[in-house]
Amino acid sequence: MNRIAILGKGGAILMLSALLAVLALPLVAGADEAPIFASVRIYDGIDPATQSQIAQVTAEGFLPIMRASDGFVGYFLMPAEDMLAAVSLFETPEQAAASRAAARDFVAENLSPLLPNPPTAHEGLVGLHVRGDMTPGALSSLHASLRVYDDYDLAHFDEAIELANSLLVPDLLAIDGFFAQYTLAAGEDNLVAISIYDSPTAAAQANESAIAFSREYVSQWSPHDPTGFSSDLAVAALADIQEGSNLVAREVFSSIRVYAGIDPADHPEIQRVTAEGFLPIMRASDGFVGYYLLPDGDMLAAVSLFEIAEQAAAATEGASEFVAENLAALLPNPPIIFEGTLDISYLMRAKDRLSQGMSSLYASLRLYHNYDLTNRAAEVNLVARILLPQQQAAGGLFSYLTMHDGIDRLVALSVYESEANALASNTLAADFVAEYLAESVPEDPVRVNGQLGIVALAELGMGENLVSMMSG
C-alpha cells in the first residue's frame, strides 16, 4: 500500500501504512568517503492498479540484475498512486550506465507496458549521504520522501551541503526512526533530496525540518519550495545489507479462524498444546510471518500470517494431522474462517518491544460483516493518516492489522501493552468509525477481546512464543 503526499508551499502531508523497521545508532558518512552517483527517474501516468505488479517484477527480476552489477550501492522504488520514482545508487556514473545497459532488455520486456510515459531524469553525485546502522534481516517497511528543488543555484551547492551537514543533519539524526538521507546536485539547476524513515511520524517530521532549513538558510539559492511526493517503499536494497536483497516485505496473507462453544476451562490446555506442538510446525513453514492466539470466554481466535496464500495453505495442511489428533476434542465446533491480504499492517519497532520484555499483551479482534468495500482504498488512506497516528500517540500500541475478504467482510486486530491502553485506543477507533466510516459499516462488529495467549513473529527469536501463557 502506498500513500502519496505532494510537497509544495503549504508544507508536507504524509499518508502511509506501516510495518515499522529496526535500526541502531546512526552513522554519518565522512567527508573523505568516496562519492556516490545517484540516478532518479520519476514516472507519471501509471495505472495505480499496476503498482503492485511493477513492484513484484522489480523485486524479483530487475533487482537481481542491479545488485549483480559492478559498483552497486543501493536501489529504492517509490510507488505513489499514478507516480513512481526509481532511485539507483552506484559508485561511479560509468557503472550506473553499464547497469542500465545490462538491464535494458529486461525492462523493455517486462516493465515498459506498465510505464506509459518516459521518465523525468535527475542524475548527479551525492553531496550529502547520511546512513543509519541497520540490523540485517529486521527491516520490514520503510517510507521515503522525495523532494525536487527547481531553479537551484548549484554554484553554491558545496556551501549548502556544509550548512546542511552542520545544521540540518543533527535534526534528522535526532528524529527517531532515521534510515538514510541522500542529497544530490542534478543537472544544471536541480537539487534532489531523498529522506527515508521507518514511521509516518518520523518521515513527516523530517520533511518539516528540511523545508524549514531550506527557507531559513538557503532561500537565496533556492527560490521555491520543493515539489515531490512521499510513499511507502516497495523495494529497498543496499549492497551491504542482506547482500542487496529487497529489505521491504511485500503483502502479507492472513488467515483468521474464530472458534465458538469452547469450554473456558480448556483454554490453558489449548494454549499449551498450541505453543509446544503446533507453533513449531508453523514457524518452520515457508513464508511464516506471525501467529496470534486470542482466547475470550467460550471463543477463540487464531490468526496466521504468511507471505502468500499458497504458503499459508501448505502450512495448514502440514499441521492438520497434529491439530486433528491433539486439539479437535477441545474445539467442538468448526471455525468461521476469514482470509485475505492485509491492507494495513503496523508493528512496533523490534528494538522497542524487545526492551519491554513481552510477557503479556491485550488484543481486540473486530469482525465486520456486510462491510461496503467500495471505498476501501480511500478508507485505508484515512486510517493511515488519522487513526493510526492517534493510536500511536495514545501509547501502548504493539500492532495493528486489517484485512478484508474482497466481498463484504473486514477484520481488524489491535494489540496493546495493557487492557487500559486497549480501552483508550478502542474509544479512538470507535469515534473514527462513526465520523469517517459510518456509510461503510452497517452494523457493530463481533468482538473477541482479551489477553493474548500466544503471539509469535518470524523476525523475533525465530518465531517462538513471545507471550507467557495465561495461568489456569
Secondary structure, DSSP 8 states (H G I E B T S, - for coil): -------BTTB-----------EEEEEE--TTS--EEEEEEEEES--GGGHHHHHHHIIIIIHHHHHTSTTEEEEEEEEETTEEEEEEEESSHHHHHHHHHHHHHHHHHHTGGG--S--EEEEEEEEEEEEEEE-TT-----EEEEEEE-S--GGGHHHHHHHIIIIIHHHHHHSTTEEEEEEEEETTTEEEEEEEESSHHHHHHHHHHHHHHHHHHSTTT--S--EEEEEE-SEEEETTBGGG---S----EEEEEEE-S--GGGHHHHHHHIIIIIHHHHHTSTTEEEEEEEEETTEEEEEEEESSHHHHHHHHHHHHHHHHHHTGGG--S--EEEEEEEEEEEE--HHHHHHH-----EEEEEEESS---TTHHHHHHHIIIIIHHHHHHHS-EEEEEEEE-SSS-EEEEEEESSHHHHHHHHHHHHHHHHHHSTTT--S--EEEEEE-SEEEETTSGGG---S-----
